[in-house]
């Protein structure tokens, strides 16, 4: 459900639907407008926003209903995740079936889920005052927390499903663990710049690869002062940074796969290494396809799903090598 939530969020962003709901009504907002009068009321609220005035002026009610659907569905799905987690959790807690060491992890995950909802609204608010789009910094924070929750849930699930991974013992395991953590770090930074690209609509320019406007480094990359500001504010520089972060990340992940398949990790460790390397190549290809298609919604949504899959594989690989080599305290 968390995986699906991130993809739904991508579609919500890509269809520019995220600012269509200007009210924050947890639980009550699970139901969409059910009467023509209510539809007109929420449409009037939207027509007072900067996005309507500067981007969608003249939009009809039927057109509004299309973008409203994705934001409503995104929020609905988030609340359904909360129920899917909380209700079984309360049952297991009431029947004393939760091991003592697991309780803090489950409570922490639930708190992070609630925080994610708040950050989502914090992001939306940034586009309702004086600008027709959300802050790309808040978008990156929202996306980053979604990826973190997904990774932590996977780690906890692996600990329950397979408390003692069956990898072989390998003298290279400590080095591979560090390499896997480095790869996860590079993927996380690349995802953050991907959120900057999405938030600034920087994928709508320079839709060629590998050159940008016939140049490896675009001529308009450094016009902001101070210079480092370009890397997070300048559309051309943000896209350039995301491109080459992805390539460097690809080298790091492929090097990890190459080393891992030569280490004594057992069949599952080797399969994970092959899968992570293949997913990295596919993710780069999806990124290029997203660019060349001028951010076609299906391609871009699959690209986000690919990033989640890659992180999932790397987290699983990191868990797998936890048992190899010298004993390591469980994280």
C-alpha positions in Angstrom: 0.0 0.0 0.0 2.9 2.4 0.7 4.4 1.5 -2.6 1.1 2.2 -4.4 0.8 5.4 -2.4 4.0 6.8 -3.8 3.0 6.0 -7.3 -0.5 7.6 -6.8 1.4 10.6 -5.4 3.5 10.7 -8.6 0.4 10.6 -10.8 -1.2 13.3 -8.6 1.8 15.5 -9.1 2.1 14.8 -12.9 -1.6 15.6 -13.5 -1.1 18.8 -11.5 -3.9 17.8 -9.2 -2.3 18.4 -5.8 -3.7 21.8 -5.2 -7.3 21.0 -6.2 -8.3 20.3 -2.5 -7.7 23.4 -0.5 -9.2 22.0 2.8 -7.6 19.7 5.3 -10.3 17.4 6.7 -8.9 14.0 7.9 -11.5 11.3 8.1 -14.3 13.7 7.1 -12.6 14.3 3.8 -12.6 10.6 2.9 -15.9 11.1 1.1 -15.9 13.2 -2.1 -18.5 15.9 -2.7 -21.9 14.1 -3.0 -24.1 17.0 -4.3 -23.9 19.6 -7.0 -23.9 22.3 -4.4 -20.9 20.8 -2.6 -19.0 20.4 -5.9 -19.7 24.1 -6.6 -18.5 25.0 -3.1 -15.1 23.2 -3.4 -14.7 24.5 -6.9 -15.2 28.1 -5.7 -12.5 27.5 -3.1 -10.1 26.3 -5.8 -10.9 29.3 -8.0 -9.6 31.5 -5.3 -6.1 29.9 -5.4 -3.1 31.2 -7.4 -3.1 28.0 -9.5 -6.5 28.7 -10.9 -5.9 32.4 -11.4 -2.5 32.0 -13.1 -2.6 28.5 -14.7 -6.2 27.1 -15.0 -8.3 30.2 -15.4 -11.5 29.3 -17.2 -11.4 25.6 -16.2 -14.9 24.0 -16.2 -16.4 22.1 -13.3 -16.0 18.8 -15.2 -12.3 19.5 -15.8 -11.9 20.4 -12.1 -13.5 17.1 -11.1 -10.8 15.2 -13.0 -7.9 16.8 -11.0 -9.9 16.7 -7.8 -10.2 12.9 -8.1 -6.4 12.3 -8.0 -5.8 14.5 -4.9 -8.9 13.0 -3.2 -7.8 9.5 -4.0 -4.2 10.2 -2.8 -5.5 11.4 0.5 -8.0 8.6 0.8 -5.3 6.0 0.2 -3.1 7.5 2.8 -5.9 7.3 5.4 -6.6 3.7 4.4 -3.0 2.9 5.0 -3.4 4.3 8.5 -6.4 2.0 9.2 -4.6 -1.0 7.6 -1.8 -0.5 10.0 -3.6 0.7 13.2 -6.5 -1.7 13.5 -4.4 -4.9 13.3 -1.8 -3.3 15.5 -4.4 -2.6 18.2 -5.7 -6.2 18.0 -2.2 -7.7 18.3 -1.4 -5.3 21.2 -4.7 -6.1 23.0 -4.0 -9.8 22.7 -0.4 -9.4 23.8 1.0 -10.9 20.7 3.6 -8.1 19.9 7.1 -9.0 21.1 8.6 -6.4 23.4 11.4 -5.4 21.0 9.0 -4.9 18.1 6.7 -2.4 19.8 8.9 0.7 19.5 9.5 -0.1 15.8 5.7 -0.4 15.1 4.9 2.8 17.1 7.6 4.6 15.3 6.3 3.6 11.9 2.8 4.7 12.8 4.1 8.1 14.0 6.1 8.5 10.8 2.9 7.8 8.8 1.0 10.4 10.7 3.8 12.9 10.3 3.8 12.2 6.5 0.2 13.3 6.3 1.0 16.5 8.1 4.0 17.1 5.8 1.7 16.5 2.8 -0.6 19.3 4.0 2.4 21.5 4.8 3.5 21.0 1.2 0.0 21.8 -0.2 -0.2 25.0 1.8 2.9 26.4 0.1 0.9 26.5 -3.2 -2.2 28.1 -1.9 -1.0 31.6 -0.8 0.9 33.5 -3.5 2.4 30.9 -5.9 0.7 28.5 -8.3 2.8 25.5 -7.3 4.1 23.8 -4.2 7.5 24.4 -2.8 9.9 21.9 -4.4 11.8 21.7 -1.1 8.6 20.6 0.7 7.9 18.2 -2.2 11.3 16.6 -1.7 10.7 16.3 2.0 7.3 14.6 1.4 8.7 12.2 -1.1 11.8 11.5 0.9 9.8 10.6 4.0 7.6 8.3 1.9 10.7 6.4 0.7 12.1 6.3 4.3 8.8 4.8 5.6 8.8 2.2 2.8 12.5 1.2 3.5 11.9 1.0 7.3 8.7 -1.1 6.9 10.6 -3.4 4.6 13.5 -3.8 7.1 11.1 -4.6 9.9 9.2 -7.0 7.7 12.4 -8.8 6.8 13.3 -9.1 10.4 9.9 -10.8 11.1 9.9 -13.0 8.0 13.5 -14.1 8.1 15.1 -13.3 11.4 18.4 -15.0 10.4 19.3 -14.6 6.8 20.9 -17.6 5.2 23.8 -15.9 3.5 27.2 -17.7 3.5 30.0 -16.3 5.5 32.3 -13.9 3.6 35.3 -11.9 4.6 34.0 -9.2 2.2 30.7 -8.8 4.1 31.6 -5.8 6.2 32.9 -4.0 3.1 29.8 -5.0 1.2 27.6 -3.6 3.9 29.3 -0.3 3.7 29.1 -0.3 0.0 25.4 -1.1 0.1 24.9 1.8 2.6 26.8 4.1 0.2 24.6 2.9 -2.7 21.5 3.6 -0.7 22.8 7.1 0.1 23.4 7.9 -3.5 20.0 6.6 -4.5 18.4 8.8 -1.8 20.2 11.9 -2.9 19.3 11.2 -6.6 15.6 10.8 -5.5 15.8 14.1 -3.7 17.0 15.9 -6.9 14.3 14.0 -8.8 11.8 15.7 -6.5 13.4 19.1 -7.2 13.1 18.3 -11.0 9.4 17.4 -10.5 8.6 20.4 -8.3 10.2 22.9 -10.7 8.9 21.2 -13.8 12.5 21.1 -14.9 11.9 17.9 -16.9 9.9 20.0 -19.4 13.1 21.5 -20.8 16.2 20.0 -22.5 14.4 16.9 -23.6 17.4 15.3 -25.2 20.1 13.0 -23.9 23.0 13.1 -23.2 23.4 16.7 -24.5 21.4 19.6 -23.2 20.8 22.1 -26.0 23.6 20.7 -27.9 26.0 21.0 -25.0 27.1 18.6 -22.3 26.8 21.5 -19.8 23.9 23.9 -20.6 24.9 27.5 -21.1 22.2 28.8 -18.7 23.3 26.6 -15.8 25.0 29.3 -13.6 23.0 32.5 -13.9 21.9 32.6 -10.2 24.1 34.2 -7.5 25.5 32.7 -5.3 26.5 29.9 -7.6 25.5 27.0 -5.4 21.9 28.2 -5.5 21.7 27.1 -9.1 21.9 23.5 -8.1 18.6 23.7 -6.2 16.8 26.6 -7.9 17.9 26.8 -11.6 15.8 24.6 -13.7 18.7 23.7 -16.1 21.2 23.0 -13.3 18.7 21.0 -11.3 18.0 18.7 -14.3 21.7 18.5 -15.0 22.5 17.5 -11.4 19.8 14.9 -11.4 21.0 13.4 -14.7 24.6 13.0 -13.5 23.8 12.0 -10.0 21.8 9.1 -11.6 24.8 8.1 -13.7 27.2 8.2 -10.7 24.6 6.3 -8.6 24.5 3.7 -11.4 28.2 3.2 -11.3 28.1 2.8 -7.5 25.2 0.2 -7.6 26.7 -1.7 -10.6 30.0 -1.9 -8.8 28.2 -3.3 -5.7 26.5 -5.9 -7.9 29.8 -6.9 -9.5 31.5 -7.3 -6.1 28.5 -9.1 -4.5 28.2 -11.8 -7.2 31.8 -12.7 -6.5 31.5 -12.9 -2.8 30.4 -15.9 -0.7 26.8 -14.7 0.0 24.8 -17.7 -1.0 22.3 -18.0 -3.8 19.8 -15.4 -2.5 22.5 -12.8 -2.0 23.7 -13.3 -5.5 20.1 -13.1 -6.9 19.6 -9.8 -5.0 22.9 -8.4 -6.4 21.9 -9.3 -10.0 18.4 -7.8 -9.4 19.7 -4.6 -8.0 22.1 -4.1 -10.9 19.4 -4.9 -13.5 17.0 -2.5 -11.8 19.6 0.2 -11.8 20.1 -0.1 -15.5 16.3 -0.2 -16.1 15.8 2.9 -13.8 18.4 4.9 -15.8 16.6 3.9 -19.0 13.2 4.9 -17.5 14.7 8.3 -16.5 16.0 8.9 -20.0 12.6 7.8 -21.5 10.8 10.2 -19.1 13.0 13.0 -20.4 12.6 12.1 -24.1 8.8 11.8 -23.8 8.6 15.2 -22.2 7.5 13.6 -18.9 4.8 11.4 -20.3 2.6 10.5 -17.2 2.8 6.6 -17.5 6.5 6.7 -18.1 7.2 9.1 -15.3 5.0 7.2 -12.8 6.8 3.9 -13.7 10.1 5.8 -13.1 9.1 6.6 -9.6 8.0 3.0 -9.0 11.4 2.0 -10.3 13.1 4.1 -7.7 11.1 2.5 -4.9 11.9 -1.0 -6.3 15.6 -0.2 -6.5 15.6 1.1 -2.9 13.7 -2.0 -1.8 16.2 -4.3 -3.5 19.2 -2.5 -1.9 17.5 -2.6 1.6 16.9 -6.3 1.2 20.5 -6.8 0.0 21.8 -4.8 3.0 19.7 -7.0 5.3 21.0 -10.2 3.6 24.7 -9.3 4.1 24.0 -8.5 7.7 24.4 -12.2 8.5 27.6 -12.7 6.5 31.1 -12.3 7.8 31.6 -11.1 11.4 28.5 -11.0 13.6 26.7 -7.7 13.6 24.2 -6.3 16.0 20.8 -6.0 14.3 19.9 -2.5 13.2 
